Amino acid sequence: MREATYQAQLVKVLRDLFPGCVIIKNDPEYLQGIPDLIILFGRSCAMLEVKASRHAPNRPNQDYYIDMLGEMSFAAFIYPENEEEVLHALQCAFESERNARIP
């Protein structure tokens, strides 16, 4: 499966999992290595770097941004082989963030 095809399918899954979320596709020409997708949900955000498979090579700076943005919020590489695990972690992160803000 091509990355663009997988990414389109993934966006549909994300919209179903997080109703009302905003998903932004980043421009790879603007900032090399920045993850493909930003997901805004409530007061939470996450960034996902989409790969066609676990064997797809990382581009320059992708590891750097996933690590840096993961410290700020949630960031991960996602591909068909780890999709279930990453989406579960994302659900937990969004829920944890929501619960942390409740007085």
ROSE-4610 file (N, C-alpha, C; in Angstrom, 1 decimal, always signed):
// ROSE-4610
residu = [M/M/M/R/R/R/E/E/E/A/A/A/T/T/T/Y/Y/Y/Q/Q/Q/A/A/A/Q/Q/Q/L/L/L/V/V/V/K/K/K/V/V/V/L/L/L/R/R/R/D/D/D/L/L/L/F/F/F/P/P/P/G/G/G/C/C/C/V/V/V/I/I/I/I/I/I/K/K/K/N/N/N/D/D/D/P/P/P/E/E/E/Y/Y/Y/L/L/L/Q/Q/Q/G/G/G/I/I/I/P/P/P/D/D/D/L/L/L/I/I/I/I/I/I/L/L/L/F/F/F/G/G/G/R/R/R/S/S/S/C/C/C/A/A/A/M/M/M/L/L/L/E/E/E/V/V/V/K/K/K/A/A/A/S/S/S/R/R/R/H/H/H/A/A/A/P/P/P/N/N/N/R/R/R/P/P/P/N/N/N/Q/Q/Q/D/D/D/Y/Y/Y/Y/Y/Y/I/I/I/D/D/D/M/M/M/L/L/L/G/G/G/E/E/E/M/M/M/S/S/S/F/F/F/A/A/A/A/A/A/F/F/F/I/I/I/Y/Y/Y/P/P/P/E/E/E/N/N/N/E/E/E/E/E/E/E/E/E/V/V/V/L/L/L/H/H/H/A/A/A/L/L/L/Q/Q/Q/C/C/C/A/A/A/F/F/F/E/E/E/S/S/S/E/E/E/R/R/R/N/N/N/A/A/A/R/R/R/I/I/I/P/P/P]
num = [1/1/1/2/2/2/3/3/3/4/4/4/5/5/5/6/6/6/7/7/7/8/8/8/9/9/9/10/10/10/11/11/11/12/12/12/13/13/13/14/14/14/15/15/15/16/16/16/17/17/17/18/18/18/19/19/19/20/20/20/21/21/21/22/22/22/23/23/23/24/24/24/25/25/25/26/26/26/27/27/27/28/28/28/29/29/29/30/30/30/31/31/31/32/32/32/33/33/33/34/34/34/35/35/35/36/36/36/37/37/37/38/38/38/39/39/39/40/40/40/41/41/41/42/42/42/43/43/43/44/44/44/45/45/45/46/46/46/47/47/47/48/48/48/49/49/49/50/50/50/51/51/51/52/52/52/53/53/53/54/54/54/55/55/55/56/56/56/57/57/57/58/58/58/59/59/59/60/60/60/61/61/61/62/62/62/63/63/63/64/64/64/65/65/65/66/66/66/67/67/67/68/68/68/69/69/69/70/70/70/71/71/71/72/72/72/73/73/73/74/74/74/75/75/75/76/76/76/77/77/77/78/78/78/79/79/79/80/80/80/81/81/81/82/82/82/83/83/83/84/84/84/85/85/85/86/86/86/87/87/87/88/88/88/89/89/89/90/90/90/91/91/91/92/92/92/93/93/93/94/94/94/95/95/95/96/96/96/97/97/97/98/98/98/99/99/99/100/100/100/101/101/101/102/102/102/103/103/103]
x = [+0.8/+0.0/+0.9/+0.5/+1.2/+0.9/+1.9/+1.7/+0.5/+0.3/-0.9/-2.2/-2.3/-3.5/-3.7/-2.6/-2.7/-3.1/-2.5/-2.7/-4.2/-4.8/-6.2/-7.1/-6.8/-7.6/-7.4/-6.2/-5.9/-6.7/-6.8/-7.5/-9.0/-9.6/-10.9/-11.1/-10.1/-10.1/-10.0/-9.1/-8.9/-10.2/-10.9/-12.1/-13.2/-13.2/-14.2/-13.9/-12.6/-12.2/-12.3/-12.1/-12.1/-13.1/-14.4/-15.4/-15.1/-15.1/-14.9/-13.5/-12.6/-11.1/-10.8/-9.7/-9.2/-7.9/-7.8/-6.6/-6.0/-4.7/-4.0/-2.9/-2.8/-1.7/-0.6/+0.6/+1.8/+2.4/+3.0/+3.8/+5.2/+5.6/+7.0/+8.1/+7.7/+8.6/+8.9/+7.9/+8.1/+9.1/+9.0/+9.9/+10.3/+11.5/+11.9/+11.9/+11.1/+11.1/+9.9/+9.2/+8.0/+7.0/+6.3/+5.4/+4.3/+3.7/+2.7/+1.4/+0.9/-0.4/-0.3/-1.1/-1.4/-2.9/-3.1/-4.5/-4.8/-5.8/-6.3/-7.6/-7.7/-8.9/-9.1/-10.2/-10.4/-9.2/-8.6/-7.4/-6.1/-6.2/-5.0/-4.6/-3.3/-2.8/-1.9/-1.7/-0.8/-0.2/+0.9/+1.5/+1.8/+1.5/+1.8/+2.6/+3.6/+4.4/+3.9/+3.3/+2.7/+3.7/+3.8/+4.7/+3.8/+4.2/+3.5/+3.7/+4.8/+5.1/+6.2/+6.4/+7.4/+8.8/+8.9/+10.2/+10.6/+9.6/+9.8/+10.9/+11.9/+12.9/+12.5/+13.1/+12.8/+13.6/+13.0/+13.7/+14.5/+15.4/+16.1/+15.2/+15.6/+15.0/+13.7/+13.2/+11.9/+12.1/+13.1/+13.3/+13.4/+14.1/+14.3/+13.0/+12.1/+10.8/+9.9/+9.9/+9.0/+9.5/+10.8/+11.3/+10.9/+11.2/+11.0/+9.5/+8.6/+7.2/+6.6/+7.1/+6.7/+6.9/+7.9/+8.1/+7.1/+6.6/+5.6/+4.2/+3.9/+2.6/+2.6/+2.1/+2.1/+2.6/+3.5/+4.0/+4.5/+4.3/+4.6/+4.7/+5.5/+5.5/+4.3/+3.5/+2.4/+2.4/+2.2/+2.1/+1.2/+0.8/-0.3/+0.1/+1.3/+1.7/+1.7/+1.7/+1.6/+0.4/-0.5/-1.6/-2.5/-2.8/-3.7/-3.0/-1.7/-1.0/-0.9/-0.6/-0.4/-1.8/-2.8/-4.1/-4.6/-4.3/-4.6/-3.9/-2.6/-1.8/-2.3/-2.7/-3.2/-4.5/-5.4/-6.6/-6.3/-5.4/-5.0/-4.4/-3.6/-3.0/-4.0/-5.0/-6.1/-6.9/-7.2/-8.0/-7.3/-6.0/-5.2/-5.1/-4.9/-4.9/-6.2/-7.3/-8.6/-8.8/-8.5/-8.7/-7.8/-6.6/-5.7/-6.2/-7.1/-7.6/-8.9/-9.5/-10.7/-10.3/-10.9/-10.6/-11.0]
y = [-1.2/+0.0/+1.2/+2.2/+3.5/+4.3/+5.1/+6.0/+6.9/+7.5/+8.4/+7.7/+6.4/+5.6/+5.3/+4.9/+4.6/+5.8/+6.9/+8.2/+8.6/+8.5/+8.8/+7.9/+6.6/+5.7/+6.0/+6.3/+6.7/+7.9/+8.9/+10.1/+9.8/+8.9/+8.5/+7.8/+7.0/+6.3/+7.3/+8.2/+9.2/+10.1/+10.4/+11.2/+10.4/+9.1/+8.2/+8.1/+7.9/+7.8/+9.0/+10.2/+11.5/+12.4/+12.2/+13.1/+14.6/+15.4/+16.8/+17.2/+16.3/+16.6/+17.4/+18.1/+18.8/+18.2/+17.8/+17.1/+18.0/+18.3/+19.2/+18.4/+18.5/+17.9/+18.9/+18.6/+19.5/+19.5/+20.6/+20.7/+20.3/+19.2/+18.7/+19.6/+20.5/+21.5/+22.7/+22.9/+24.0/+23.7/+22.6/+22.2/+20.7/+20.5/+19.1/+18.2/+17.1/+16.2/+16.3/+17.4/+17.6/+16.5/+16.0/+14.9/+15.3/+14.3/+14.5/+15.1/+14.7/+15.1/+15.7/+16.7/+17.3/+17.0/+16.4/+16.1/+17.0/+17.9/+18.7/+18.2/+17.9/+17.3/+17.9/+18.7/+19.4/+20.3/+20.2/+21.0/+20.3/+19.1/+18.3/+18.3/+17.9/+17.8/+16.6/+16.2/+15.1/+15.2/+14.6/+14.6/+13.2/+12.8/+11.5/+11.6/+10.8/+10.6/+9.3/+9.4/+8.2/+7.6/+6.2/+5.4/+4.3/+3.9/+2.9/+1.5/+1.3/+0.1/+0.3/-0.6/-0.5/-0.5/-0.9/-1.0/+0.3/+1.2/+2.5/+3.3/+3.8/+4.6/+5.9/+6.3/+7.7/+8.7/+9.8/+10.9/+11.8/+12.6/+13.5/+14.3/+14.3/+15.1/+14.5/+13.4/+12.9/+12.3/+11.6/+11.1/+12.3/+13.3/+14.5/+15.1/+15.3/+16.0/+15.0/+13.8/+12.8/+12.9/+12.8/+12.9/+14.2/+15.3/+16.6/+16.9/+16.6/+16.8/+15.8/+14.6/+13.7/+14.2/+15.0/+15.6/+16.6/+17.3/+18.4/+17.9/+16.8/+16.3/+14.8/+14.5/+13.1/+13.1/+12.3/+12.2/+10.8/+10.2/+8.8/+8.6/+7.6/+7.0/+6.1/+6.1/+5.1/+4.5/+3.2/+2.4/+1.3/+0.6/-0.5/-1.5/-1.8/-2.9/-2.4/-1.1/-0.7/+0.2/+0.3/+1.3/+1.0/-0.2/-0.4/+0.1/-0.2/+0.2/+1.7/+2.4/+3.8/+4.5/+4.0/+4.6/+4.4/+3.3/+3.1/+4.0/+4.2/+5.1/+6.6/+6.9/+8.2/+8.5/+7.5/+7.6/+7.8/+7.0/+7.2/+8.5/+9.0/+10.4/+11.5/+11.4/+12.4/+12.3/+11.1/+10.9/+11.4/+11.1/+11.5/+13.1/+13.7/+15.1/+15.8/+15.2/+15.7/+15.6/+14.4/+14.2/+15.1/+15.5/+16.3/+17.7/+18.2/+19.5/+19.7/+18.6/+18.7/+19.0/+20.1/+20.5/+19.5]
z = [+0.0/+0.0/+0.0/-0.8/-0.8/+0.4/+0.8/+2.0/+1.9/+0.7/+0.6/+0.8/+0.3/+0.5/+1.9/+2.6/+4.0/+4.8/+4.5/+5.2/+5.1/+3.9/+3.7/+4.5/+4.6/+5.4/+6.9/+7.3/+8.7/+9.1/+8.3/+8.6/+8.9/+8.1/+8.4/+9.7/+10.0/+11.3/+12.5/+12.3/+13.4/+13.6/+12.5/+12.6/+13.3/+13.1/+13.7/+15.2/+15.5/+16.9/+17.8/+17.1/+17.8/+17.1/+17.3/+16.7/+17.0/+16.0/+16.1/+16.1/+15.9/+15.9/+14.6/+14.6/+13.5/+13.1/+11.8/+11.3/+10.3/+10.5/+9.6/+9.0/+7.6/+6.9/+6.8/+7.3/+7.2/+5.8/+5.5/+4.2/+4.5/+3.9/+4.1/+3.5/+2.6/+2.1/+3.0/+3.9/+4.8/+5.9/+6.6/+7.6/+7.5/+7.0/+6.7/+8.0/+7.9/+9.0/+10.0/+9.8/+10.7/+10.4/+11.4/+11.1/+10.2/+9.5/+8.5/+9.0/+10.2/+10.6/+12.0/+12.2/+13.5/+13.8/+15.0/+15.4/+16.6/+16.4/+17.5/+18.0/+19.3/+19.9/+21.3/+21.4/+22.6/+22.9/+24.0/+24.3/+24.1/+23.5/+23.3/+21.8/+21.6/+20.3/+20.2/+19.0/+18.7/+17.3/+17.1/+15.7/+15.4/+14.1/+13.6/+12.3/+12.3/+11.0/+10.4/+9.3/+8.6/+7.7/+7.8/+7.0/+6.3/+5.1/+4.4/+5.1/+5.7/+6.4/+7.5/+8.4/+9.4/+8.8/+7.6/+6.9/+6.1/+6.0/+5.3/+6.0/+5.3/+5.9/+6.4/+7.5/+8.1/+7.3/+7.1/+6.4/+7.4/+6.9/+7.8/+8.7/+10.0/+11.0/+11.6/+11.0/+11.5/+12.9/+13.2/+14.6/+15.6/+15.2/+16.0/+16.4/+15.4/+15.7/+16.5/+16.2/+17.0/+18.4/+18.7/+20.1/+20.7/+20.1/+20.6/+20.9/+19.9/+20.0/+21.0/+21.1/+22.1/+23.5/+23.7/+25.1/+25.3/+24.3/+24.5/+24.6/+23.9/+23.9/+23.5/+22.3/+21.8/+20.4/+20.1/+18.7/+18.5/+17.3/+17.0/+15.5/+15.2/+13.8/+13.8/+12.8/+12.6/+11.3/+11.2/+10.0/+10.3/+9.2/+9.4/+10.5/+10.6/+11.6/+13.0/+13.3/+14.7/+14.9/+14.0/+14.1/+15.3/+15.6/+16.8/+18.1/+18.2/+19.4/+19.5/+18.4/+18.4/+18.7/+18.1/+18.3/+19.7/+20.3/+21.7/+22.6/+22.3/+23.1/+22.9/+21.7/+21.5/+22.2/+22.2/+23.0/+24.5/+25.0/+26.4/+26.7/+25.8/+26.0/+26.0/+25.0/+25.0/+26.2/+26.7/+27.9/+29.1/+29.2/+30.3/+30.4/+29.2/+29.2/+29.6/+29.1/+29.5/+31.0/+31.6/+33.0/+33.9/+33.3/+34.1/+34.2/+33.3/+33.3/+34.1/+34.5/+35.3/+36.7/+37.3/+38.6/+39.7]
